[in-house]
Amino acid sequence: MTDLHTNPLFGRLADAERILVAGAGGGFDIYAGLPLALSLIHQGKEVHLANLSFSHLAGLPVEDWAAPDLAAITPDTAPHQAYFPERTLAQWLEAHGYPATVYAFPQTGVQPLRAAYRALIDLHRIDAVVLVDGGTDILMRGDEAGLGTPEEDLTSVAALAALDDVPQRLVVSVGFGVDAYHGVSHALVLENIAALEREGAYLGAFSVPRATREGALFLDAVAHAQERTPDRPSIVNGSIAAAVRGSFGDAQFTSRTSGSELFVNPLMSLCFAFDLPGLAARCLYLDRIEDTHLMRQVQSRIAEFREDLVTRPSRRIPH
């Protein structure tokens, strides 16, 4: 039980000294965790950043690898690669005087990803991990009509779910509504959050106002990433940033969404926080992906699980 004026997420992290903030689903997911990470840094915490990566990591030289399936990305990593969110973030961090290493995990199954997390946790003696999803498909338990793109997110959840010696393992979901494009029913997201509340795994929500130091820095980081990756800017973080700025409705910010009608709104800037073991316990197929080594195995196991499943139909939010 906490006091109303105490944020439960930050309360859980109060005694942590070395915190890992990690993007769960690849691409620019780690950017969705940047306001939280910066807030923890500003509180004097030692914070490390990592991301399940969509970048081309296989060609990196041996000296860039801290451990198997764990690359240490700096501002100077792979300058020839146009798309490299982890390097772009490292460059922004360096320009603003923050520690400028962002760790990257290649797309693998649960077992190698867990080993890579284990190596990173041991390397920095991490005592808390916050797994961040830009979107809400990390909250899908598997029986919904549409799951979005859960493979990377739930591989990350499964990898961390077994690391019981880490004192705090948490999940933050930012960008409510952005996964509607991928078939996620956000009425079912709310239903899932309500169930997690009943089970004691929901830690509440808080916004990222642009008037805060962290909110302003987040907007700057997203703008920097859009400038450095003009052909593939992050739609998720662009939507979150638009919401933080106070935009509403069809607030277009990239040609990637031309032809689609956006619904940018204040809910997109909310950070929904959860206990990771509690979230993992509600996933209906997590045991089926436990022994996977390749991402395509995760994809096939989820597909097999859903073959004969009677799903919960999509619902509309009635107001």
NORKA-V521053 format. One record per pair of residues at least 24 apart in sequence whose ideal C-beta (glycine too) atoms are under 10 Angstrom apart, sorted by the first residue. I is the first residue (numbers start at 1). J is the second residue. D is the distance in whole Angstrom. If there is no record, write none. Layout:
((I;J;D) (I;J;D))
This chain:
((2;203;9) (2;204;9) (4;204;10) (7;203;8) (7;204;7) (7;205;10) (7;206;6) (7;271;10) (7;273;8) (8;170;10) (8;202;9) (8;203;4) (8;204;5) (8;205;10) (8;206;10) (8;273;7) (8;275;10) (9;36;8) (9;130;8) (9;168;10) (9;170;7) (9;171;10) (9;172;7) (9;203;5) (9;204;7) (9;205;9) (9;206;7) (9;271;8) (9;272;10) (9;273;4) (9;274;9) (9;275;10) (10;36;9) (10;39;8) (10;40;8) (10;43;8) (10;203;10) (10;206;9) (10;273;9) (11;203;8) (11;204;10) (12;128;8) (12;130;9) (12;167;9) (12;168;5) (12;169;10) (12;170;6) (12;203;7) (12;273;8) (12;275;8) (13;39;10) (13;40;7) (13;43;9) (13;45;8) (13;127;9) (13;128;6) (13;130;8) (13;167;10) (13;168;6) (13;170;8) (14;43;9) (14;45;10) (14;128;10) (14;168;10) (15;127;8) (15;128;9) (15;167;8) (15;168;8) (16;40;8) (16;45;7) (16;46;9) (16;47;10) (16;126;9) (16;127;5) (16;128;4) (16;129;9) (16;130;9) (16;166;10) (16;167;7) (16;168;6) (16;170;10) (17;44;9) (17;45;7) (17;46;6) (17;125;8) (17;126;9) (17;127;6) (17;128;9) (18;45;8) (18;46;5) (18;47;8) (18;48;7) (18;121;9) (18;124;6) (18;125;6) (18;126;5) (18;127;6) (18;128;8) (19;43;10) (19;45;5) (19;46;7) (19;47;5) (19;48;7) (19;49;10) (19;124;9) (19;126;7) (19;127;7) (19;128;5) (19;129;7) (19;130;7) (19;168;8) (19;170;10) (20;46;10) (20;47;8) (20;48;5) (20;49;8) (20;50;6) (20;103;8) (20;117;8) (20;120;7) (20;121;7) (20;124;7) (20;126;5) (20;127;9) (20;128;7) (20;129;5) (20;130;7) (20;131;9) (20;160;10) (20;166;9) (20;169;10) (21;47;6) (21;48;7) (21;49;6) (21;50;8) (21;51;10) (21;128;9) (21;129;8) (21;130;5) (21;131;8) (21;132;6) (21;170;10) (21;172;9) (22;48;9) (22;49;7) (22;50;4) (22;51;7) (22;52;8) (22;102;10) (22;103;8) (22;105;8) (22;117;8) (22;120;9) (22;129;7) (22;130;7) (22;131;5) (22;132;7) (22;156;7) (22;159;10) (22;160;8) (23;49;8) (23;50;7) (23;51;4) (23;52;6) (23;53;9) (23;85;9) (23;86;9) (23;89;10) (23;102;9) (23;104;9) (23;105;9) (23;131;8) (23;132;6) (23;133;8) (23;134;7) (23;152;9) (23;153;10) (23;156;8) (24;51;9) (24;52;6) (24;130;10) (24;131;5) (24;132;6) (24;133;5) (24;134;8) (24;135;9) (24;137;10) (24;138;6) (24;150;10) (24;152;7) (24;153;5) (24;154;9) (24;155;8) (24;156;4) (24;157;7) (24;159;10) (24;160;9) (24;171;8) (24;172;9) (24;173;9) (25;51;9) (25;52;6) (25;54;9) (25;131;10) (25;132;9) (25;133;6) (25;134;7) (25;135;7) (25;137;8) (25;138;7) (25;148;9) (25;149;7) (25;150;8) (25;151;9) (25;152;4) (25;153;4) (25;154;9) (25;155;9) (25;156;7) (25;236;9) (26;51;7) (26;52;5) (26;53;6) (26;54;4) (26;55;9) (26;85;9) (26;104;10) (26;105;9) (26;106;10) (26;107;7) (26;134;10) (26;149;9) (26;151;9) (26;152;5) (26;153;9) (26;155;10) (26;156;9) (26;295;10) (27;51;8) (27;52;9) (27;53;8) (27;54;5) (27;55;9) (27;83;9) (27;85;6) (27;134;8) (27;152;9) (27;232;9) (27;234;6) (27;235;9) (27;236;8) (27;237;9) (28;54;9) (28;85;5) (28;86;9) (28;88;9) (28;89;8) (28;134;7) (28;221;10) (28;222;8) (28;225;6) (28;226;10) (28;229;8) (28;232;9) (28;233;8) (28;234;4) (28;235;9) (28;236;7) (28;237;5) (28;238;9) (29;53;10) (29;54;9) (29;85;8) (29;131;9) (29;132;6) (29;133;6) (29;134;5) (29;135;8) (29;138;10) (29;152;8) (29;153;9) (29;156;9) (29;174;9) (29;175;10) (29;234;9) (29;236;8) (29;237;9) (30;85;7) (30;86;7) (30;89;6) (30;102;7) (30;103;10) (30;104;9) (30;132;7) (30;134;9) (30;237;10) (31;85;7) (31;88;9) (31;89;7) (31;92;9) (31;132;9) (31;134;7) (31;174;9) (31;218;8) (31;221;6) (31;222;6) (31;224;10) (31;225;7) (31;234;7) (31;236;8) (31;237;5) (31;238;10) (31;240;8) (31;241;9) (32;132;5) (32;133;7) (32;134;4) (32;135;8) (32;172;8) (32;173;9) (32;174;4) (32;175;6) (32;178;10) (32;208;10) (32;218;9) (32;222;10) (32;234;9) (32;236;7) (32;237;6) (32;240;6) (32;271;9) (33;130;7) (33;131;8) (33;132;3) (33;133;9) (33;134;8) (33;172;7) (33;174;8) (33;218;10) (33;271;9) (34;89;8) (34;92;9) (34;93;9) (34;98;10) (34;132;9) (34;174;10) (34;208;9) (34;214;8) (34;217;7) (34;218;5) (34;220;10) (34;221;6) (34;222;9) (34;237;9) (35;132;10) (35;172;10) (35;174;8) (35;206;10) (35;207;10) (35;208;5) (35;209;10) (35;212;8) (35;213;9) (35;214;4) (35;215;6) (35;216;10) (35;217;8) (35;218;5) (35;219;10) (35;221;9) (35;240;9) (35;244;9) (35;269;9) (35;271;7) (36;130;6) (36;132;7) (36;170;10) (36;172;6) (36;174;9) (36;206;10) (36;208;9) (36;214;8) (36;218;10) (36;271;7) (36;273;9) (37;93;10) (37;98;9) (37;130;8) (37;132;9) (37;214;9) (37;218;10) (38;93;10) (38;96;9) (38;98;8) (38;212;10) (38;213;8) (38;214;5) (38;215;9) (38;216;10) (38;217;6) (38;218;8) (38;221;9) (39;208;9) (39;212;8) (39;213;8) (39;214;5) (39;215;10) (39;217;10) (40;128;9) (40;130;9) (40;214;10) (41;93;10) (41;98;7) (41;99;8) (41;214;9) (42;213;7) (42;214;7) (42;217;10) (45;128;9) (46;99;9) (46;124;8) (46;125;9) (46;126;9) (46;127;10) (47;98;9) (47;99;8) (47;124;10) (47;126;10) (47;128;10) (47;130;9) (48;99;8) (48;101;8) (48;102;9) (48;103;7) (48;120;7) (48;121;10) (48;123;9) (48;124;5) (48;126;7) (48;129;10) (49;73;9) (49;86;8) (49;89;7) (49;90;9) (49;93;8) (49;98;9) (49;99;8) (49;100;10) (49;101;8) (49;102;5) (49;103;7) (49;104;10) (49;132;10) (50;86;9) (50;101;10) (50;102;7) (50;103;4) (50;104;7) (50;105;7) (50;116;9) (50;117;8) (50;120;6) (50;126;10) (50;129;9) (50;131;10) (50;156;10) (51;85;7) (51;86;5) (51;89;8) (51;102;6) (51;103;7) (51;104;6) (51;105;7) (51;132;9) (51;156;10) (52;104;8) (52;105;5) (52;106;8) (52;107;7) (52;108;9) (52;113;7) (52;116;10) (52;131;10) (52;152;5) (52;153;8) (52;155;8) (52;156;6) (52;159;9) (52;295;10) (53;84;9) (53;85;8) (53;86;6) (53;102;9) (53;103;9) (53;104;4) (53;105;6) (53;106;6) (53;107;7) (53;152;10) (54;83;8) (54;84;9) (54;85;8) (54;86;10) (54;104;10) (54;106;9) (54;107;7) (54;152;9) (54;232;10) (55;81;7) (55;83;7) (55;84;5) (55;85;7) (55;86;6) (55;87;8) (55;88;10) (55;104;6) (55;106;9) (56;80;10) (56;81;6) (56;83;8) (56;84;8) (56;106;9) (57;81;10) (57;84;9) (57;86;9) (57;104;6) (57;105;8) (57;106;5) (57;107;9) (58;106;7) (60;104;9) (60;106;10) (64;104;9) (65;104;10) (66;101;9) (66;103;7) (66;116;9) (66;119;7) (66;120;7) (66;123;6) (66;124;10) (67;103;10) (67;115;8) (67;116;6) (67;118;9) (67;119;4) (67;120;7) (67;122;9) (67;123;7) (68;106;10) (68;108;10) (68;112;7) (68;115;7) (68;116;7) (68;119;7) (69;104;9) (69;105;6) (69;106;6) (69;107;10) (69;108;6) (69;112;5) (69;113;7) (69;114;10) (69;115;7) (69;116;4) (69;117;9) (69;119;8) (69;120;10) (70;103;6) (70;104;8) (70;105;7) (70;106;9) (70;112;10) (70;113;10) (70;115;9) (70;116;4) (70;117;8) (70;118;10) (70;119;5) (70;120;6) (70;123;8) (71;102;9) (71;103;7) (71;104;5) (71;105;8) (71;106;8) (71;116;9) (72;101;5) (72;102;8) (72;103;6) (72;104;8) (72;120;9) (72;123;10) (73;100;9) (73;101;7) (73;102;5) (73;103;7) (73;104;5) (74;100;6) (74;101;6) (74;102;8) (75;100;6) (75;101;9) (75;102;10) (76;100;10) (77;101;10) (77;102;9) (77;104;9) (82;228;9) (82;229;7) (82;230;9) (82;231;7) (82;232;8) (83;228;10) (83;229;6) (83;231;8) (83;232;6) (84;228;9) (84;229;8) (85;225;7) (85;228;9) (85;229;7) (85;232;9) (85;234;8) (85;237;10) (87;228;9) (88;221;9) (88;224;7) (88;225;5) (88;226;10) (88;227;9) (88;228;5) (88;229;6) (89;221;7) (89;224;9) (89;225;7) (89;228;10) (91;224;8) (91;225;10) (91;228;7) (92;217;9) (92;220;8) (92;221;5) (92;222;10) (92;223;10) (92;224;5) (92;225;7) (92;228;9) (93;221;8) (95;220;10) (95;221;10) (95;224;8) (96;217;7) (96;220;8) (96;221;8) (96;224;10) (98;217;9) (105;152;10) (105;155;10) (105;156;8) (105;159;9) (106;295;9) (107;151;9) (107;152;7) (107;155;8) (107;294;9) (107;295;4) (107;296;9) (107;298;9) (108;152;10) (108;155;8) (108;159;9) (108;292;8) (108;293;7) (108;294;7) (108;295;6) (108;297;10) (108;298;9) (109;151;10) (109;155;7) (109;158;9) (109;159;9) (109;289;7) (109;290;9) (109;291;8) (109;292;3) (109;293;4) (109;294;5) (109;295;6) (109;296;9) (109;297;5) (109;298;6) (109;299;10) (109;301;9) (110;154;9) (110;155;6) (110;156;9) (110;157;9) (110;158;5) (110;159;5) (110;160;10) (110;161;9) (110;162;9) (110;286;9) (110;289;6) (110;290;6) (110;291;7) (110;292;5) (110;293;8) (110;295;10) (110;297;9) (110;298;7) (110;301;10) (111;155;10) (111;158;9) (111;159;8) (111;162;10) (111;289;10) (111;290;8) (111;291;7) (111;292;7) (111;293;5) (111;294;10) (111;297;10) (112;155;10) (112;159;9) (112;292;9) (112;293;6) (112;294;9) (113;152;9) (113;155;6) (113;156;7) (113;158;8) (113;159;4) (113;160;9) (113;292;9) (113;293;9) (113;295;9) (113;298;10) (114;155;9) (114;156;10) (114;158;8) (114;159;4) (114;160;8) (114;161;9) (114;162;6) (114;163;7) (114;290;9) (115;159;9) (116;159;8) (117;156;8) (117;159;5) (117;160;6) (117;162;10) (117;163;7) (117;166;9) (118;159;9) (118;160;10) (118;162;10) (118;163;7) (118;165;10) (118;166;10) (121;160;9) (121;163;7) (121;165;9) (121;166;6) (126;163;10) (126;166;7) (126;167;9) (126;168;10) (127;165;10) (127;166;7) (127;167;5) (127;168;7) (128;166;7) (128;167;6) (128;168;4) (128;169;8) (128;170;7) (129;156;10) (129;160;6) (129;163;8) (129;166;6) (129;167;10) (129;168;7) (129;169;5) (129;170;7) (129;171;9) (129;276;8) (130;168;8) (130;169;8) (130;170;5) (130;171;8) (130;172;6) (130;273;8) (130;276;9) (131;156;6) (131;157;7) (131;159;9) (131;160;6) (131;169;8) (131;170;7) (131;171;5) (131;172;7) (131;173;10) (131;274;9) (131;276;6) (131;279;9) (132;156;10) (132;170;9) (132;171;8) (132;172;5) (132;173;8) (132;174;7) (132;271;9) (133;157;9) (133;171;7) (133;172;7) (133;173;5) (133;174;7) (133;175;8) (133;179;9) (133;236;9) (133;272;9) (134;172;10) (134;173;8) (134;174;6) (134;175;5) (134;178;7) (134;179;9) (134;234;7) (134;235;9) (134;236;4) (134;237;6) (134;239;9) (134;240;7) (135;173;7) (135;174;8) (135;175;5) (135;176;9) (135;177;9) (135;178;5) (135;179;4) (135;180;10) (135;181;10) (135;182;8) (135;184;8) (135;189;10) (135;235;10) (135;236;6) (135;239;9) (135;240;10) (135;268;10) (136;173;5) (136;174;9) (136;175;7) (136;176;6) (136;177;8) (136;178;8) (136;179;5) (136;180;9) (136;182;10) (136;184;6) (136;185;10) (136;186;7) (136;188;10) (136;189;5) (136;190;10) (136;192;9) (136;193;9) (136;272;8) (137;173;9) (137;178;10) (137;179;5) (137;182;7) (137;183;9) (137;184;6) (137;189;9) (138;171;6) (138;172;9) (138;173;6) (138;179;10) (138;272;10) (138;274;9) (138;279;8) (138;283;9) (139;171;8) (139;173;6) (139;176;10) (139;179;9) (139;184;9) (139;186;10) (139;188;9) (139;189;6) (139;190;9) (139;191;10) (139;192;5) (139;193;7) (139;195;10) (139;196;8) (139;272;8) (139;274;8) (139;279;7) (139;282;9) (139;283;10) (140;179;9) (140;184;7) (140;185;9) (140;188;8) (140;189;8) (140;192;7) (140;282;10) (140;283;8) (140;284;10) (141;188;9) (141;191;10) (141;192;6) (141;195;8) (141;196;10) (141;279;9) (141;281;10) (141;282;5) (141;283;5) (141;284;5) (141;285;9) (141;286;9) (141;312;9) (142;282;9) (142;283;6) (142;284;4) (142;285;5) (142;286;8) (142;288;9) (142;302;7) (142;305;6) (142;306;7) (142;309;8) (142;311;9) (143;188;9) (143;284;6) (143;285;9) (143;305;9) (143;306;8) (143;309;6) (143;310;8) (143;311;6) (143;312;5) (144;183;9) (144;184;7) (144;185;6) (144;188;5) (144;189;9) (144;191;9) (144;192;8) (144;306;10) (144;309;10) (144;311;6) (144;312;5) (144;313;9) (144;314;8) (144;315;10) (145;183;7) (145;184;9) (145;185;6) (145;188;8) (145;311;5) (145;312;6) (145;313;5) (145;314;5) (145;315;9) (146;179;9) (146;180;9) (146;182;7) (146;183;3) (146;184;5) (146;185;6) (146;188;8) (146;311;9) (146;312;10) (146;313;10) (146;314;6) (147;179;9) (147;182;8) (147;183;8) (147;184;7) (147;285;10) (147;302;8) (147;306;8) (147;311;9) (148;178;9) (148;179;4) (148;180;9) (148;181;9) (148;182;4) (148;183;6) (148;184;4) (148;185;10) (148;189;10) (149;179;8) (149;182;6) (149;183;9) (149;184;9) (149;299;10) (150;179;10) (150;182;10) (150;184;9) (150;283;9) (150;285;9) (150;298;9) (150;299;10) (150;302;7) (151;289;9) (151;292;10) (151;295;6) (151;296;9) (151;297;10) (151;298;5) (151;299;5) (151;300;10) (151;301;9) (151;302;7) (151;303;10) (152;295;7) (152;298;8) (152;299;10) (154;279;10) (154;280;9) (154;283;6) (154;285;8) (154;286;7) (154;289;7) (154;298;8) (154;302;8) (155;286;10) (155;289;7) (155;292;7) (155;295;7) (155;297;10) (155;298;5) (155;299;10) (156;276;10) (157;276;7) (157;277;10) (157;279;7) (157;280;5) (157;283;7) (157;286;7) (157;289;10) (158;280;7) (158;283;8) (158;285;10) (158;286;5) (158;287;9) (158;288;10) (158;289;6) (158;290;6) (158;292;8) (158;298;9) (159;289;10) (159;290;10) (160;276;6) (160;277;9) (160;280;8) (161;276;7) (161;277;6) (161;279;9) (161;280;4) (161;281;8) (161;283;9) (161;286;7) (161;290;9) (162;277;10) (162;280;9) (162;290;8) (163;276;9) (163;277;10) (164;277;8) (166;276;9) (168;275;9) (168;276;9) (169;274;10) (169;275;8) (169;276;4) (169;277;6) (169;278;10) (169;279;9) (169;280;9) (170;203;7) (170;273;6) (170;274;7) (170;275;6) (170;276;6) (170;277;10) (170;278;10) (170;279;9) (171;196;10) (171;201;9) (171;203;9) (171;272;9) (171;273;7) (171;274;4) (171;275;8) (171;276;5) (171;277;10) (171;278;9) (171;279;5) (171;280;9) (172;203;9) (172;205;9) (172;206;10) (172;271;5) (172;272;7) (172;273;5) (172;274;8) (172;276;10) (173;205;9) (173;270;9) (173;271;7) (173;272;5) (173;273;8) (173;274;7) (173;279;9) (174;205;10) (174;208;8) (174;218;10) (174;236;8) (174;237;9) (174;240;6) (174;243;10) (174;268;8) (174;269;8) (174;270;7) (174;271;5) (174;272;8) (174;273;10) (175;235;10) (175;236;5) (175;237;8) (175;239;6) (175;240;5) (175;243;8) (175;267;9) (175;268;5) (175;269;8) (175;270;9) (175;271;9) (175;272;10) (176;205;9) (176;240;9) (176;243;9) (176;265;8) (176;266;9) (176;267;4) (176;268;6) (176;269;9) (176;270;6) (176;271;10) (176;272;7) (177;239;8) (177;243;9) (177;262;9) (177;263;6) (177;264;8) (177;265;7) (177;267;6) (177;268;6) (177;270;10) (177;317;10) (178;235;7) (178;236;5) (178;237;9) (178;238;9) (178;239;5) (178;240;8) (178;243;10) (178;262;9) (178;263;9) (178;264;9) (178;268;7) (179;236;9) (180;262;10) (180;263;8) (180;314;10) (181;235;8) (181;236;10) (181;239;10) (181;257;9) (181;260;7) (181;262;9) (183;314;8) (184;314;9) (185;312;8) (185;313;8) (185;314;4) (185;315;6) (185;316;8) (185;317;9) (186;267;9) (186;314;9) (186;315;9) (186;316;9) (186;317;6) (187;312;10) (187;314;7) (187;315;4) (187;316;6) (187;317;5) (187;318;8) (188;311;10) (188;312;6) (188;313;9) (188;314;7) (188;315;6) (189;272;9) (189;317;10) (190;315;9) (190;317;7) (191;312;8) (191;315;8) (192;274;10) (192;279;9) (192;282;7) (192;312;10) (193;272;7) (193;274;8) (195;282;7) (196;272;9) (196;274;6) (196;275;8) (196;278;6) (196;279;7) (196;281;10) (196;282;7) (197;274;10) (199;275;9) (199;278;6) (199;279;10) (199;281;8) (199;282;7) (200;275;7) (200;278;7) (201;273;10) (201;274;5) (201;275;4) (201;276;9) (201;277;8) (201;278;3) (201;279;6) (201;280;9) (201;281;8) (201;282;8) (202;272;8) (202;273;8) (202;274;6) (202;275;8) (202;278;8) (202;279;9) (203;271;10) (203;272;8) (203;273;4) (203;274;6) (203;275;7) (203;278;9) (204;270;10) (204;271;9) (204;272;8) (204;273;6) (204;274;10) (205;267;9) (205;270;5) (205;271;6) (205;272;5) (205;273;7) (206;269;10) (206;270;7) (206;271;6) (206;272;9) (206;273;8) (207;243;9) (207;244;8) (207;266;7) (207;267;9) (207;268;10) (207;269;5) (207;270;5) (207;271;7) (208;240;8) (208;241;10) (208;243;9) (208;244;6) (208;268;10) (208;269;5) (208;270;8) (208;271;7) (209;244;7) (209;246;10) (209;269;8) (210;241;9) (210;243;10) (210;244;5) (210;245;6) (210;246;7) (210;269;9) (211;244;10) (212;244;10) (215;241;10) (215;244;6) (215;245;9) (215;269;8) (216;244;9) (218;244;7) (218;269;9) (219;244;6) (219;245;7) (222;253;10) (223;253;10) (226;253;8) (226;254;7) (230;254;9) (230;255;9) (231;255;9) (231;256;9) (232;256;8) (233;257;10) (235;260;9) (235;262;9) (236;268;9) (238;262;9) (238;264;9) (239;263;9) (239;264;6) (239;265;9) (239;268;6) (239;269;10) (240;264;9) (240;268;5) (240;269;6) (240;270;10) (240;271;10) (241;268;9) (241;269;9) (242;268;8) (242;269;9) (243;267;8) (243;268;4) (243;269;4) (243;270;9) (244;268;8) (244;269;5) (245;269;9) (284;309;8) (285;309;9))
